[in-house]
Amino acid sequence: MPLWTEIADRIYLRRYDPLDISVALIRGDNDLVLVDTRCNPREAEEIRADATALGFGDITRVVNTHAHYDHSFGNSVFAGSAVLYGHAGIPAHFATFEAPRLADWQSDPAAQPQYDWRDVTLTVPSVLVDEDTELDLGNRIVRLLPLGPGHTDTDLVVHIPDAHTWIVGDVIEESGPPMYGSGSFPLDWPDQVLALSSGMRDGDVVIPGHGAPVDRNFVERQERSLRKVADGIRESFARSEPLELVIDRLAGATGLAESILEAAVYRGYTLLAGTA
């Protein structure tokens, strides 16, 4: 998808490489909202140039769906010209996970030549959201819905009621499997998805963090897959089973790759043991 696509009324999606990141624009009468800023300032500048070409005016508000690098490391580009919104947990997540990771990457840029970490400055959103919040864009309301721990403890869903559209970040993945990355909560993640899907209607458009738009049925299927993982981790931990056995069993039950499940099971065991 090389160009912006209007996937619902005045909501535009563009998918960017690397990582097939789904970036969205929401247009109101008075504001243009960008959802997620990609991996670095250069990539964020690319978004701004591509958005400018649409002729809708300047981006005035930016929302991070969560704290991970591929959705927030371009924040600094917009900090002087737009209001940035994000989950209230982002400062702590940045300090614990993203800052050490960025320091490692910047110390050895040759390790990931597909990225450019040199000019990345972690930029915390100026408005930290800890409760359901409405933004008035001018003849359009956008809802910011902070979730409990799931993909991370910084997940923030963007709901545009009049367009029946949900922008959910990596709480839902389409072009790849769910990622149990830094700071994930595999035991709680399916509960967050279940609660989210309960507010959706058939026909609603759901924009995942990576990939093409999906629907409520897709969200419900992913919830069931996430729950198989969560239930398997709990049951195996209660039986003190070794991680390797759990990973192998869950791979057969879910079809997920062992590399994905290794992160989920390790994280789940550490949370259950109280050592996370």
Backbone hydrogen bonds, N-H to C=O, Kabsch-Sander energy under -0.5 kcal/mol:
donor,donor_aa,acceptor,acceptor_aa,energy
5,T,13,L,-2.3
7,I,5,T,-1.2
7,I,11,I,-1.5
8,A,11,I,-1.2
11,I,8,A,-2.3
12,Y,25,L,-2.6
13,L,5,T,-2.7
14,R,23,V,-2.5
15,R,1,M,-0.9
16,Y,14,R,-0.5
16,Y,21,I,-2.5
21,I,16,Y,-2.5
21,I,18,P,-0.5
22,S,209,G,-2.4
23,V,14,R,-2.7
23,V,21,I,-0.8
24,A,35,V,-1.3
25,L,12,Y,-2.3
26,I,33,V,-2.5
27,R,10,R,-2.5
28,G,26,I,-0.5
28,G,31,D,-2.9
29,D,138,G,-2.8
30,N,137,L,-3.4
31,D,137,L,-1.3
33,V,26,I,-2.8
34,L,61,R,-2.7
35,V,24,A,-2.7
36,D,34,L,-0.6
36,D,63,V,-2.5
37,T,71,H,-1.6
44,A,40,N,-2.1
45,E,41,P,-2.7
46,E,42,R,-1.6
47,I,43,E,-1.8
48,R,44,A,-2.4
49,A,45,E,-2.5
50,D,46,E,-2.5
51,A,47,I,-2.7
52,T,48,R,-2.5
53,A,49,A,-1.7
54,L,51,A,-1.3
55,G,52,T,-1.7
56,F,51,A,-0.6
60,T,32,L,-2.1
61,R,32,L,-1.6
62,V,83,V,-2.7
63,V,34,L,-2.7
64,N,85,Y,-2.4
65,T,63,V,-0.5
71,H,68,H,-2.1
72,S,68,H,-0.9
72,S,69,Y,-0.6
73,F,38,R,-0.9
73,F,69,Y,-2.0
74,G,38,R,-0.9
75,N,72,S,-1.8
77,V,74,G,-1.4
78,F,75,N,-1.7
79,A,75,N,-0.9
81,S,78,F,-1.2
82,A,78,F,-2.0
83,V,60,T,-2.2
84,L,82,A,-0.5
85,Y,62,V,-3.1
86,G,127,V,-2.0
88,A,129,V,-2.2
90,I,87,H,-1.9
93,H,89,G,-2.2
94,F,90,I,-3.2
95,A,91,P,-2.1
96,T,92,A,-2.2
97,F,93,H,-2.9
98,E,93,H,-1.2
99,A,94,F,-3.3
101,R,97,F,-1.9
102,L,98,E,-2.8
103,A,99,A,-2.3
104,D,100,P,-2.0
105,W,101,R,-2.4
106,Q,102,L,-2.9
107,S,103,A,-1.5
108,D,104,D,-0.8
108,D,105,W,-0.7
111,A,108,D,-1.9
112,Q,109,P,-1.1
115,Y,112,Q,-2.0
120,V,117,W,-1.4
124,V,122,L,-0.5
127,V,84,L,-2.6
128,L,126,S,-0.5
129,V,86,G,-3.1
129,V,127,V,-0.5
130,D,128,L,-0.5
133,T,144,L,-2.3
135,L,142,V,-3.1
137,L,135,L,-0.8
137,L,140,R,-3.0
142,V,135,L,-2.5
143,R,159,H,-3.1
144,L,133,T,-3.3
145,L,143,R,-0.6
145,L,157,V,-3.1
147,L,155,D,-2.5
150,G,152,T,-2.7
156,L,65,T,-2.6
157,V,145,L,-2.5
158,V,167,I,-2.7
159,H,143,R,-2.9
159,H,157,V,-0.6
160,I,165,T,-2.9
163,A,160,I,-1.0
164,H,160,I,-0.5
164,H,161,P,-1.3
165,T,160,I,-1.7
166,W,205,V,-2.7
167,I,158,V,-3.2
168,V,166,W,-0.6
168,V,207,I,-2.4
169,G,207,I,-0.6
171,V,168,V,-1.4
172,I,169,G,-1.3
174,E,210,H,-2.2
175,S,210,H,-1.5
180,Y,178,P,-0.6
181,G,179,M,-1.5
184,S,181,G,-1.6
185,F,150,G,-3.0
188,D,185,F,-0.9
189,W,185,F,-2.0
191,D,188,D,-0.7
192,Q,188,D,-1.6
193,V,189,W,-2.0
194,L,190,P,-2.5
195,A,191,D,-2.3
196,L,192,Q,-2.1
197,S,193,V,-2.9
198,S,194,L,-1.5
199,G,195,A,-0.6
199,G,196,L,-1.3
200,M,197,S,-1.4
204,D,201,R,-2.3
205,V,164,H,-2.7
206,V,214,V,-2.4
207,I,166,W,-3.4
209,G,169,G,-2.0
209,G,172,I,-1.8
211,G,20,D,-1.1
214,V,206,V,-3.1
219,V,215,D,-2.0
220,E,216,R,-2.5
221,R,217,N,-2.1
222,Q,218,F,-2.4
223,E,219,V,-2.1
224,R,220,E,-1.8
225,S,221,R,-1.8
226,L,222,Q,-2.7
227,R,223,E,-2.2
228,K,224,R,-1.8
229,V,225,S,-1.6
230,A,226,L,-2.4
231,D,227,R,-3.2
232,G,228,K,-2.1
233,I,229,V,-2.3
234,R,230,A,-2.2
235,E,231,D,-2.5
236,S,232,G,-2.2
237,F,233,I,-2.5
238,A,234,R,-2.2
239,R,235,E,-1.1
240,S,237,F,-1.5
241,E,236,S,-2.5
245,L,242,P,-0.5
246,V,242,P,-1.7
247,I,243,L,-2.8
248,D,244,E,-2.1
249,R,245,L,-2.3
250,L,246,V,-2.7
251,A,247,I,-2.1
252,G,248,D,-1.6
253,A,249,R,-1.6
254,T,250,L,-2.5
255,G,251,A,-2.0
260,I,257,A,-0.5
261,L,257,A,-2.2
262,E,258,E,-2.5
263,A,259,S,-1.1
264,A,260,I,-1.6
265,V,261,L,-3.2
266,Y,262,E,-2.3
267,R,263,A,-2.2
268,G,264,A,-2.7
269,Y,265,V,-2.8
270,T,266,Y,-2.2
271,L,267,R,-2.2
272,L,268,G,-2.5
273,A,269,Y,-2.1
274,G,270,T,-0.5
274,G,271,L,-0.8
275,T,270,T,-2.5
276,A,270,T,-0.9
